[in-house]
Amino acid sequence: MIYLQLILTAFFWGGTFIAGKLLASEIHPLTASLLRFSVATIALYLILSWRGNKPSLPEIQYLPRLLLLGLSGIFCYNIFFFHGLSHIDAGRAALIIATTPLVITLLSIVILRERITLLKGAGVCISLFGALFVISNGHPTILFSQGIGIGERSLIGCVLSWAAYTIIGRTLVNKIPPILTVFYSSALGTLLLLIPSLWLGLVPETSNLSMTGWLCILYLGVFGTAIGFSWYYQGLNRIGATRSAIFINLVPVFGMSLSVLIFSESIKSTVITGGILIICGIYLANKKH
């Protein structure tokens, strides 16, 4: 069940690139981020209340790490995400995001002292190559010849922010239930986003948002955040940071597949080949040793 949830999480996150790209043309990145996590926080609160676990204030000893989660995975990540998508296409953005599992693996070794076997390391590398293969249409080297602009730098910020969110969250999942951790970080991140949004006078932008824009916000808030983040944290708790993070390499595959369905783009054999490599890499990284 945990593997199925992580696969579905990757599917939901693949859709966030399409929703984020549509939103980037309508409203400021700060406004989009604020709306996304306002919806997510409300959805998480309703889910917790429905389960009979109505959230209360967190214990003071965990507050600094929860604030860091809100700052890294909510505030910084989403500013970088929407800003990056306003400057580069979704496919190139997905390429940079695909390096996230590798960064998390390296940080897990250094910070969490997580043991990485040769087979697990090979799985991470194969899965990463598969992701690059999908996004580059079978020619990964072409992607690196396009230079690093402001959009690329923003997406690198996404990678570092999510890696920090994962590592910090890994230290909390044994102390606070995953969905509650996500609720606290989402609520704190929303408050952090609200401050500059009010300061810059961006909140009135919401009145100009189209119906498509609101549907994108709902998708990002409920599926891309409330459900996706919760299942990802359950994965961290059950199988660790490296084995959970490698499922992120499925995101560009789902993202491109959704582009085919929504925008009627043609699907190529390189997507299928890259997808097979990603699945093989995930299997190796999660294989019992």
C-alpha positions in Angstrom: 0.0 0.0 0.0 2.8 2.5 0.8 4.4 1.9 -2.6 1.0 2.4 -4.3 0.6 5.7 -2.4 4.0 6.9 -3.4 3.3 6.1 -7.1 0.0 8.0 -6.8 1.8 10.9 -5.1 4.2 11.1 -8.1 1.1 11.1 -10.4 -0.4 14.0 -8.5 2.9 15.9 -8.5 3.2 15.3 -12.2 0.0 17.2 -12.6 1.3 20.1 -10.5 3.6 21.1 -13.4 0.6 21.6 -15.7 -1.5 23.3 -13.1 1.5 25.5 -12.1 2.2 26.5 -15.6 -1.4 27.5 -16.2 -1.4 29.6 -13.0 1.9 31.2 -13.7 0.4 33.1 -16.6 -2.5 34.5 -14.4 -1.2 35.5 -11.0 2.0 36.3 -9.0 4.0 33.3 -7.7 3.3 34.5 -4.1 -0.4 34.6 -4.6 -0.5 31.2 -6.3 1.5 29.7 -3.4 -0.7 31.4 -0.8 -3.9 30.1 -2.3 -2.5 26.6 -2.8 -1.5 26.2 0.9 -4.6 27.9 2.2 -6.7 25.3 0.5 -4.3 22.5 1.6 -4.4 23.6 5.2 -8.2 23.7 5.2 -8.3 20.3 3.5 -5.9 18.8 6.1 -7.8 20.3 9.0 -11.1 18.7 7.7 -9.4 15.3 7.1 -7.9 15.3 10.7 -11.3 16.4 12.2 -13.1 13.7 10.2 -10.7 11.2 11.6 -11.3 12.4 15.2 -7.8 13.9 15.5 -8.7 17.6 15.6 -5.3 19.3 15.7 -4.1 21.3 18.7 -1.0 23.5 19.1 2.2 21.5 18.6 4.6 20.8 21.5 7.1 23.7 21.9 10.1 21.4 21.5 9.0 20.6 17.9 8.1 24.1 16.9 11.5 25.2 15.5 11.7 22.2 13.2 8.1 22.7 12.1 8.9 26.3 11.3 11.8 25.1 9.2 9.5 22.7 7.4 7.1 25.6 6.6 10.0 27.8 5.5 11.7 25.2 3.3 9.0 23.0 1.8 6.2 25.5 1.7 7.5 29.1 1.5 10.8 28.7 -0.4 9.9 25.7 -2.5 6.7 27.2 -4.0 8.2 30.7 -4.6 11.0 29.0 -6.5 8.5 26.6 -8.2 6.1 29.2 -9.6 8.8 31.7 -10.4 10.8 29.1 -12.3 7.7 27.9 -14.3 7.1 31.5 -15.4 10.6 31.5 -17.1 11.1 28.0 -18.5 8.9 25.2 -19.9 7.5 22.4 -17.7 9.7 19.7 -19.3 13.0 21.5 -18.5 11.7 22.2 -15.0 10.9 18.5 -14.5 14.5 17.7 -15.5 15.9 19.8 -12.7 13.4 18.5 -10.2 14.4 15.0 -11.2 17.8 15.5 -9.5 16.0 15.8 -6.1 16.3 12.1 -5.1 20.1 12.2 -5.8 20.5 15.3 -3.6 18.3 13.7 -0.8 20.4 10.5 -1.0 23.6 12.4 -0.5 22.2 14.4 2.4 20.8 11.3 3.9 24.2 9.7 4.0 25.9 12.8 5.4 23.2 14.0 7.9 21.0 11.0 8.7 23.8 8.5 8.5 21.5 6.4 6.3 23.3 3.3 5.0 23.4 3.2 1.2 24.2 -0.1 -0.4 25.8 -0.5 -3.8 22.5 -1.8 -5.2 20.5 1.1 -3.8 22.9 3.6 -5.1 22.8 2.0 -8.6 19.0 2.1 -8.5 19.1 5.8 -7.7 21.4 6.5 -10.6 19.5 4.3 -13.1 16.2 6.0 -12.1 17.8 9.5 -12.4 19.1 8.6 -15.9 15.6 7.4 -16.9 14.1 10.7 -15.8 16.7 12.6 -17.9 16.0 10.3 -20.8 12.3 11.0 -20.7 12.6 14.8 -20.5 15.3 15.1 -23.1 13.6 12.9 -25.7 16.5 10.5 -25.6 19.3 13.0 -25.7 20.2 14.1 -22.1 23.3 16.0 -23.1 21.3 18.5 -25.1 19.6 19.8 -21.9 22.9 20.9 -20.4 23.9 22.9 -23.5 21.1 25.4 -22.9 22.8 27.3 -20.1 21.6 28.2 -16.6 19.2 31.1 -16.5 16.9 32.6 -13.9 14.3 29.9 -14.4 16.9 27.1 -13.9 18.3 28.8 -10.8 14.8 29.0 -9.3 14.3 25.3 -9.9 17.6 24.5 -8.3 16.2 26.4 -5.3 13.2 24.0 -5.5 15.5 21.0 -5.3 17.5 22.3 -2.3 14.3 23.4 -0.5 12.6 20.0 -1.0 15.7 18.1 0.1 15.8 20.2 3.3 12.1 19.6 3.8 12.6 15.8 3.5 15.6 15.6 5.8 14.1 17.8 8.5 10.8 15.9 8.2 12.6 12.6 8.6 13.6 13.6 12.1 9.9 14.3 13.0 7.9 11.4 11.5 8.6 9.1 14.4 7.4 11.8 16.9 4.4 13.4 15.1 2.0 11.5 12.8 2.8 12.3 9.1 -0.5 14.0 8.3 -0.2 16.1 11.4 3.3 17.1 10.5 2.1 18.1 7.0 -0.7 20.1 8.6 1.6 22.1 10.9 4.1 22.8 8.2 1.3 23.8 5.7 -0.3 26.1 8.3 3.0 27.7 9.2 4.1 28.0 5.6 0.8 29.7 4.7 1.3 32.3 7.5 4.8 32.9 6.1 3.4 33.4 2.6 0.7 35.7 3.8 3.1 38.3 5.2 4.8 39.3 1.9 1.6 38.9 0.0 -0.1 41.5 2.2 3.0 43.7 2.1 3.1 43.7 -1.7 -0.7 44.1 -2.0 -1.1 40.9 -4.0 -4.1 39.4 -2.4 -6.6 41.4 -4.6 -5.2 39.4 -7.6 -7.5 36.6 -6.6 -10.5 38.5 -7.9 -9.1 38.2 -11.5 -8.5 34.4 -11.3 -10.4 32.4 -14.0 -12.4 29.3 -13.4 -9.5 27.3 -14.8 -7.2 29.0 -12.3 -9.4 28.1 -9.4 -9.6 24.5 -10.5 -5.8 24.5 -10.6 -5.6 25.9 -7.1 -8.0 23.2 -5.8 -5.9 20.5 -7.5 -2.7 21.9 -6.2 -4.1 22.3 -2.7 -6.0 19.0 -2.3 -4.1 16.5 -4.4 -0.7 18.1 -4.9 -0.4 19.0 -1.3 -2.8 17.7 1.3 -2.9 14.1 0.0 0.5 14.0 -1.8 2.5 15.5 1.1 0.8 13.2 3.6 1.5 10.1 1.6 5.1 11.2 1.0 5.7 11.6 4.7 4.1 8.2 5.4 6.7 6.8 3.0 9.5 8.6 4.9 8.3 7.0 8.1 7.9 3.5 6.6 10.8 3.0 4.2 13.2 6.0 4.7 14.3 9.1 2.8 16.2 7.6 -0.1 13.7 4.9 -1.0 10.8 7.3 -0.8 12.5 10.1 -2.7 13.3 7.9 -5.7 9.6 7.8 -6.6 10.0 11.5 -7.5 11.7 10.3 -10.7 8.2 9.1 -11.8 7.0 12.7 -11.7 8.3 13.8 -15.2 6.9 10.6 -16.7 3.4 11.3 -15.3 3.8 15.0 -16.2 4.5 14.3 -19.8 1.8 11.6 -20.0 -0.7 14.1 -18.7 0.5 16.6 -21.2 -0.4 14.1 -23.9 -3.9 13.6 -22.5 -4.6 17.3 -21.8 -2.7 19.1 -24.6 -2.9 16.2 -27.2 0.8 16.0 -27.5 2.2 12.9 -29.1 3.9 10.3 -26.9 7.3 9.0 -28.0 9.1 5.7 -27.5 11.7 7.6 -25.4 9.1 8.2 -22.7 8.4 4.5 -22.5 12.1 3.6 -22.5 12.8 6.2 -19.8 9.8 5.0 -17.8 11.1 1.4 -17.8 14.5 2.7 -16.6 12.9 4.6 -13.8 10.8 1.6 -12.7 13.9 -0.6 -12.8 15.8 1.9 -10.7 13.0 2.1 -8.1 12.9 -1.7 -7.9 16.6 -1.9 -7.3 16.6 0.9 -4.7 13.7 -0.7 -2.8 14.8 -4.4 -3.2 15.3 -6.3 0.1 18.9 -7.0 0.7 
